[in-house]
Amino acid sequence: MEPDVSTLRRRTLLLILAGSLSLASCGGAASTEDLQGVVLDPPQPKPEFTLTDTAGNPYDFIAETDGKLTLLYFGYLNCPDICPVHLAQIAETFDRIPDVARETEVVFVSVDPGRDSPEEIRAFLDNFDERFVGLTGTLEEVEAAQAATHGVQAAVFVGEGDDYTVNHAAQVIAFARDGLSHSVYPFGIRQSQWENDLQVLAELER
């Protein structure tokens, strides 16, 4: 005997429900395999350094970012392209995923402390997001912070007098809540990759 319409509907609903449960059970926790940036193998620990924030307070990088998703970037205010593009992309991504943004620390370290004053760093970062942390220090302190950070080359000053440029590392280093850098983001990373990866990193188990 052919099943009636109501029986077919019940069977269809049961199949849909079973499929939904199957998909849910396969989801699992976030994995570094889902990252679209440059994945580090093995992941690298946070660097140890203390610099000065734009309010004049000491900022111990490890202590201040403990348990937080953290983005670390070394740049300078007169950078013509790389620095503002990175910061603008991160700020735009934060607008798209505000829940992740609230739990993320963005730390910008000026590699040009002789020219970038704390007040100017603060005003520069506020153009993107007032939550971004700006750090400075003596040239020696900043160089030590770069040396302590895996994969970051020391900035090189090109030119004489006040008319000079700075060649510096172009990648943003991401640290998950476990204190490890699982991925980095070079210049040219796409907005969609930022949005994907910040959500993945925020969900990595500590």
Secondary structure, DSSP 8 states (H G I E B T S, - for coil): ----HHHHHHHHHHHHHHHHHHHHHHH-S--GGG--SEEEEEEEE----EEEETTS-EEEHHHHTTTSEEEEEEE-TT-SSHHHHHHHHHHHHHHH-HHHHTTEEEEEEES-TTT--HHHHHHHHHTT-TT-EEEE--HHHHHHHHHHSTT----EEEEETTEEEEE----EEEE-TTSEEEEEE-TT--HHHHHHHHHHHHHS--
